[in-house]
Amino acid sequence: MAVENPDDFMEMAKSKDNKNEFEKTDNKIKLTVYKNGFRIDNGEFRDISLPENQKFMKEVEKGYIPQEFVDNGMENLGIALEDKK
């Protein structure tokens, strides 16, 4: 899946079909997106200007599980998005 408009991505991620898939998943995180970065669950703020954080968000926007989670054995992951832009 390719995403041209981040706003379209956020709408797609909130769709009913994705909510059903989220409920089926054991591994879940909350991704809160801000204008200048993001936060995973209640973790520290991650600045979007850093290359590793840009890579993370590009993977999410493309519909992939971010590599940092795959490297930690989380190949099946549900992401609940909260858009605070």
DSSP file (Angstrom, degrees, kcal/mol; ACC not computed):
  #  RESIDUE AA STRUCTURE BP1 BP2  ACC     N-H-->O    O-->H-N    N-H-->O    O-->H-N    TCO  KAPPA ALPHA  PHI   PSI    X-CA   Y-CA   Z-CA
    1    1 A M              0   0    0      0, 0.0     2,-0.4     0, 0.0    63,-0.1   0.000 360.0 360.0 360.0 130.9    0.0    0.0    0.0
    2    2 A A        -     0   0    0     61,-0.1     2,-0.5     0, 0.0    60,-0.1  -0.909 360.0-155.7-110.8 140.8    1.4    3.4   -0.9
    3    3 A V        +     0   0    0     -2,-0.4    58,-0.0     1,-0.1    59,-0.0  -0.964  17.0 175.0-119.9 122.3    0.1    6.5    0.8
    4    4 A E  S    S+     0   0    0     -2,-0.5    -1,-0.1     1,-0.2     3,-0.1   0.815  75.1  41.6 -91.5 -35.0    0.4    9.9   -0.9
    5    5 A N    >>  -     0   0    0      1,-0.1     4,-1.9     2,-0.0     3,-0.6  -0.956  67.9-150.3-119.3 118.6   -1.4   12.0    1.6
    6    6 A P  H 3> S+     0   0    0      0, 0.0     4,-2.3     0, 0.0     5,-0.2   0.834 100.3  57.9 -56.3 -32.3   -0.8   11.5    5.4
    7    7 A D  H 3> S+     0   0    0      1,-0.2     4,-2.0     2,-0.2     5,-0.1   0.901 105.1  50.0 -65.1 -38.9   -4.3   12.6    6.1
    8    8 A D  H <> S+     0   0    0     -3,-0.6     4,-2.6     1,-0.2    -1,-0.2   0.890 108.9  53.7 -62.9 -38.7   -5.7    9.8    3.8
    9    9 A F  H  X S+     0   0    0     -4,-1.9     4,-2.7     1,-0.2    -2,-0.2   0.920 107.5  49.7 -61.5 -44.4   -3.5    7.4    5.7
   10   10 A M  H  X S+     0   0    0     -4,-2.3     4,-1.2     1,-0.2    -1,-0.2   0.897 111.7  48.4 -63.7 -39.7   -4.9    8.5    9.0
   11   11 A E  H  < S+     0   0    0     -4,-2.0     3,-0.3     2,-0.2     4,-0.3   0.920 112.3  48.8 -65.8 -42.8   -8.5    8.1    7.7
   12   12 A M  H >< S+     0   0    0     -4,-2.6     3,-1.4     1,-0.2     6,-0.3   0.907 108.6  53.6 -62.3 -41.6   -7.7    4.6    6.3
   13   13 A A  H 3< S+     0   0    0     -4,-2.7    -1,-0.2     1,-0.3    -2,-0.2   0.776 108.4  50.4 -65.6 -25.8   -6.1    3.5    9.6
   14   14 A K  T 3< S+     0   0    0     -4,-1.2    -1,-0.3    -3,-0.3    -2,-0.2   0.442  86.7 122.3 -89.8  -0.6   -9.2    4.5   11.5
   15   15 A S  S <> S-     0   0    0     -3,-1.4     4,-1.7    -4,-0.3     5,-0.1  -0.126  75.5-112.6 -65.5 161.0  -11.5    2.6    9.2
   16   16 A K  H  > S+     0   0    0      1,-0.2     4,-2.0     2,-0.2     5,-0.2   0.888 115.0  55.4 -60.4 -42.7  -13.8   -0.2   10.4
   17   17 A D  H  > S+     0   0    0      1,-0.2     4,-1.8     2,-0.2    -1,-0.2   0.908 108.7  47.6 -60.0 -42.1  -11.9   -3.0    8.6
   18   18 A N  H  > S+     0   0    0     -6,-0.3     4,-2.3     1,-0.2    -1,-0.2   0.844 107.3  56.2 -69.1 -32.7   -8.7   -2.0   10.3
   19   19 A K  H  X S+     0   0    0     -4,-1.7     4,-1.9     2,-0.2    -1,-0.2   0.896 106.5  50.9 -64.7 -38.5  -10.4   -1.8   13.7
   20   20 A N  H  X S+     0   0    0     -4,-2.0     4,-1.1     1,-0.2    -2,-0.2   0.910 111.0  47.6 -64.1 -42.3  -11.5   -5.4   13.2
   21   21 A E  H  X S+     0   0    0     -4,-1.8     4,-0.6     1,-0.2     3,-0.4   0.883 108.7  55.7 -65.0 -38.0   -7.9   -6.5   12.4
   22   22 A F  H >< S+     0   0    0     -4,-2.3     3,-1.1     1,-0.2    -1,-0.2   0.904 104.3  53.1 -60.3 -42.7   -6.6   -4.6   15.4
   23   23 A E  H 3< S+     0   0    0     -4,-1.9    -1,-0.2     1,-0.2    -2,-0.2   0.788 104.8  55.7 -65.6 -27.6   -9.0   -6.5   17.7
   24   24 A K  H 3< S+     0   0    0     -4,-1.1     2,-0.3    -3,-0.4    -1,-0.2   0.623  92.2  91.4 -78.6 -13.3   -7.6   -9.9   16.3
   25   25 A T    <<  -     0   0    0     -3,-1.1    52,-0.1    -4,-0.6    53,-0.0  -0.663  57.3-162.2 -92.9 135.5   -4.0   -8.9   17.2
   26   26 A D  S    S+     0   0    0     -2,-0.3     2,-0.6     1,-0.1    -1,-0.1   0.871  80.3  66.2 -78.9 -39.3   -2.4   -9.8   20.5
   27   27 A N  E    S+a   77   0A   0     49,-0.5    51,-3.2    52,-0.0     2,-0.4  -0.760  70.3 168.8 -88.1 117.4    0.5   -7.3   20.1
   28   28 A K  E     +a   78   0A   0     -2,-0.6     2,-0.3    49,-0.2    51,-0.2  -0.980  13.9 178.8-133.8 142.4   -0.9   -3.8   20.3
   29   29 A I  E     -a   79   0A   0     49,-2.4    51,-2.8    -2,-0.4     2,-0.5  -0.940  25.5-129.6-132.9 159.9    0.6   -0.3   20.6
   30   30 A K  E     -a   80   0A   0     -2,-0.3    11,-3.8    49,-0.2     2,-0.6  -0.962  20.5-163.8-108.8 124.0   -0.8    3.2   20.6
   31   31 A L  E     -aB  81  40A   0     49,-3.0    51,-2.4    -2,-0.5     2,-0.6  -0.932   1.4-166.2-111.1 111.2    1.0    5.6   18.2
   32   32 A T  E     -aB  82  39A   0      7,-2.7     7,-2.2    -2,-0.6     2,-0.5  -0.878   9.8-156.5-100.1 120.2    0.3    9.2   18.9
   33   33 A V  E     -aB  83  38A   0     49,-2.7    51,-3.2    -2,-0.6     5,-0.2  -0.840  12.4-178.6-104.6 130.0    1.3   11.4   16.0
   34   34 A Y  E >   - B   0  37A   0      3,-3.3     3,-0.8    -2,-0.5    51,-0.3  -0.696  44.0 -99.3-115.8 170.7    2.2   15.1   16.4
   35   35 A K  T 3  S+     0   0    0     49,-0.4    50,-0.1    -2,-0.2     3,-0.1   0.859 123.0  28.9 -58.6 -36.8    3.2   17.7   13.9
   36   36 A N  T 3  S-     0   0    0      1,-0.0    12,-2.3    12,-0.0    13,-0.4   0.226 131.8 -33.0-114.0  13.6    6.8   17.3   14.8
   37   37 A G  E <   -BC  34  47A   0     -3,-0.8    -3,-3.3    10,-0.3     2,-0.3  -0.989  59.4-102.7 167.3-157.8    7.1   13.7   15.9
   38   38 A F  E     -BC  33  46A   0      8,-2.0     8,-3.2    -2,-0.3     2,-0.4  -0.961  10.0-139.9-155.9 168.3    5.3   10.8   17.6
   39   39 A R  E     -B   32   0A   0     -7,-2.2    -7,-2.7    -2,-0.3     2,-0.6  -0.998  13.3-142.7-137.0 137.1    5.1    8.8   20.8
   40   40 A I  E >   -B   31   0A   0      4,-0.5     3,-2.8    -2,-0.4    -9,-0.2  -0.909  69.8 -46.4-102.9 122.5    4.7    5.0   21.2
   41   41 A D  T 3  S-     0   0    0    -11,-3.8    -9,-0.1    -2,-0.6   -12,-0.1  -0.335 119.8 -31.1  50.5-127.2    2.4    4.1   24.1
   42   42 A N  T 3  S+     0   0    0     -3,-0.0    -1,-0.3     3,-0.0     3,-0.1   0.083 108.6 124.9-105.3  23.1    3.5    6.3   27.0
   43   43 A G    <   -     0   0    0     -3,-2.8     3,-0.1     1,-0.2     2,-0.0   0.006  69.5 -66.1 -74.0-176.2    7.2    6.3   25.9
   44   44 A E        -     0   0    0      1,-0.1    -4,-0.5    -5,-0.1    -1,-0.2  -0.313  59.4 -91.2 -73.2 155.9    9.3    9.3   25.2
   45   45 A F        -     0   0    0     -6,-0.1     2,-0.6    -3,-0.1    -6,-0.2  -0.418  36.3-150.0 -65.7 135.9    8.7   11.8   22.4
   46   46 A R  E     -C   38   0A   0     -8,-3.2    -8,-2.0    -2,-0.1     2,-0.2  -0.951  13.0-133.0-115.3 116.5   10.4   10.9   19.1
   47   47 A D  E >   -C   37   0A   0     -2,-0.6     3,-1.4   -10,-0.2   -10,-0.3  -0.472   4.9-144.4 -71.4 129.4   11.4   13.8   16.9
   48   48 A I  T 3  S+     0   0    0    -12,-2.3   -11,-0.2     1,-0.3    -1,-0.1   0.618  92.8  73.8 -72.1 -12.1   10.4   13.3   13.2
   49   49 A S  T 3  S+     0   0    0    -13,-0.4    -1,-0.3     4,-0.1   -12,-0.1   0.672  77.3  92.3 -75.4 -14.7   13.5   15.2   12.1
   50   50 A L  S X> S-     0   0    0     -3,-1.4     4,-2.1     1,-0.1     3,-0.7  -0.642  81.0-130.8 -81.8 135.5   15.7   12.2   13.1
   51   51 A P  H 3> S+     0   0    0      0, 0.0     4,-2.3     0, 0.0     5,-0.2   0.848 105.3  53.4 -55.2 -39.9   16.4    9.7   10.2
   52   52 A E  H 3> S+     0   0    0      1,-0.2     4,-1.7     2,-0.2     5,-0.1   0.846 110.8  47.2 -67.1 -31.6   15.5    6.6   12.3
   53   53 A N  H <> S+     0   0    0     -3,-0.7     4,-2.2    -6,-0.3    -1,-0.2   0.839 109.7  52.7 -77.4 -33.8   12.1    8.2   13.2
   54   54 A Q  H  X S+     0   0    0     -4,-2.1     4,-2.3     2,-0.2    -2,-0.2   0.908 109.5  50.2 -63.2 -42.2   11.4    9.2    9.6
   55   55 A K  H  X S+     0   0    0     -4,-2.3     4,-2.2    -5,-0.2    -2,-0.2   0.921 108.9  52.2 -61.2 -45.0   12.1    5.6    8.6
   56   56 A F  H  X S+     0   0    0     -4,-1.7     4,-2.0     1,-0.2    -2,-0.2   0.940 112.1  44.7 -56.0 -51.2    9.7    4.3   11.3
   57   57 A M  H  X S+     0   0    0     -4,-2.2     4,-2.8     1,-0.2    -1,-0.2   0.858 110.2  54.5 -67.6 -35.3    6.9    6.6   10.1
   58   58 A K  H  X S+     0   0    0     -4,-2.3     4,-1.7     2,-0.2    -1,-0.2   0.904 108.6  49.7 -63.4 -40.2    7.5    5.7    6.4
   59   59 A E  H  <>S+     0   0    0     -4,-2.2     5,-2.7     2,-0.2     4,-0.3   0.916 112.8  46.5 -64.1 -43.3    7.1    2.0    7.3
   60   60 A V  H ><5S+     0   0    0     -4,-2.0     3,-1.7     1,-0.2    -2,-0.2   0.931 110.7  52.4 -63.6 -45.8    3.9    2.7    9.2
   61   61 A E  H 3<5S+     0   0    0     -4,-2.8    -1,-0.2     1,-0.3    -2,-0.2   0.809 107.4  52.7 -62.0 -30.5    2.5    4.9    6.4
   62   62 A K  T 3<5S-     0   0    0     -4,-1.7    -1,-0.3    -5,-0.2    -2,-0.2   0.509 122.1-108.0 -82.4  -3.9    3.2    2.1    3.9
   63   63 A G  T < 5S+     0   0    0     -3,-1.7     2,-0.3    -4,-0.3    -3,-0.2   0.625  76.5 131.7  88.2  13.7    1.3   -0.4    6.0
   64   64 A Y      < -     0   0    0     -5,-2.7    -1,-0.3    -6,-0.2    -2,-0.1  -0.656  65.8-110.7 -96.1 153.3    4.3   -2.3    7.2
   65   65 A I        -     0   0    0     -2,-0.3     5,-0.1    10,-0.1    -5,-0.0  -0.738  50.6-102.7 -75.6 126.2    5.2   -3.2   10.7
   66   66 A P    >>  -     0   0    0      0, 0.0     4,-1.7     0, 0.0     3,-1.6  -0.212  24.7-122.6 -55.3 139.5    8.2   -1.0   11.6
   67   67 A Q  H 3> S+     0   0    0      1,-0.3     4,-2.9     2,-0.2     5,-0.2   0.804 108.9  64.7 -55.3 -33.8   11.5   -3.0   11.4
   68   68 A E  H 34 S+     0   0    0      1,-0.2     4,-0.5     2,-0.2    -1,-0.3   0.837 106.4  44.1 -62.6 -30.4   12.4   -2.1   15.0
   69   69 A F  H X4>S+     0   0    0     -3,-1.6     5,-2.6     2,-0.2     3,-0.7   0.882 111.7  51.9 -77.9 -40.3    9.3   -4.2   16.1
   70   70 A V  H ><5S+     0   0    0     -4,-1.7     3,-2.0     1,-0.2    -2,-0.2   0.910 105.6  56.0 -60.5 -41.8   10.1   -7.0   13.7
   71   71 A D  T 3<5S+     0   0    0     -4,-2.9    -1,-0.2     1,-0.3    -2,-0.2   0.754 106.6  51.6 -61.8 -23.9   13.6   -7.2   15.1
   72   72 A N  T < 5S-     0   0    0     -3,-0.7    -1,-0.3    -4,-0.5    -2,-0.2   0.189 126.6 -99.8 -98.5  15.0   12.0   -7.7   18.6
   73   73 A G  T < 5S+     0   0    0     -3,-2.0     2,-1.1     1,-0.1     3,-0.2   0.601  83.5 129.6  83.1  12.2    9.8  -10.5   17.4
   74   74 A M      < +     0   0    0     -5,-2.6    -1,-0.1     1,-0.2    -3,-0.1  -0.629  14.5 148.1-100.4  76.0    6.6   -8.6   16.9
   75   75 A E        +     0   0    0     -2,-1.1     2,-0.6     1,-0.2    -1,-0.2   0.656  67.1  53.5 -84.5 -15.6    5.7   -9.7   13.4
   76   76 A N  S    S+     0   0    0     -3,-0.2   -49,-0.5     2,-0.0     2,-0.4  -0.953  77.6 161.9-119.9 109.5    1.9   -9.4   14.1
   77   77 A L  E     -a   27   0A   0     -2,-0.6     2,-0.5   -51,-0.1   -49,-0.2  -0.988  30.8-153.2-138.7 134.1    1.2   -5.9   15.4
   78   78 A G  E     -a   28   0A   0    -51,-3.2   -49,-2.4    -2,-0.4     2,-0.5  -0.907  14.9-160.1-103.4 133.3   -1.9   -3.8   15.8
   79   79 A I  E     -a   29   0A   0     -2,-0.5     2,-0.6   -51,-0.2   -49,-0.2  -0.956   5.2-159.1-119.0 118.2   -1.4    0.0   15.8
   80   80 A A  E     -a   30   0A   0    -51,-2.8   -49,-3.0    -2,-0.5     2,-0.4  -0.857  20.2-149.5 -92.9 118.7   -4.0    2.3   17.3
   81   81 A L  E     -a   31   0A   0     -2,-0.6     2,-0.5   -51,-0.2   -49,-0.2  -0.721  17.5-173.8 -95.0 136.9   -3.4    5.8   15.8
   82   82 A E  E     -a   32   0A   0    -51,-2.4   -49,-2.7    -2,-0.4     2,-0.7  -0.971  14.7-152.6-125.8 116.0   -4.2    9.0   17.6
   83   83 A D  E     +a   33   0A   0     -2,-0.5   -49,-0.2   -51,-0.2   -51,-0.1  -0.790  26.2 162.4 -94.9 112.7   -3.7   12.1   15.4
   84   84 A K              0   0    0    -51,-3.2   -49,-0.4    -2,-0.7    -1,-0.1  -0.068 360.0 360.0-117.4  30.6   -2.8   15.2   17.4
   85   85 A K              0   0    0    -51,-0.3    -1,-0.1   -50,-0.1   -51,-0.1   0.518 360.0 360.0 -66.8 360.0   -1.4   17.2   14.5
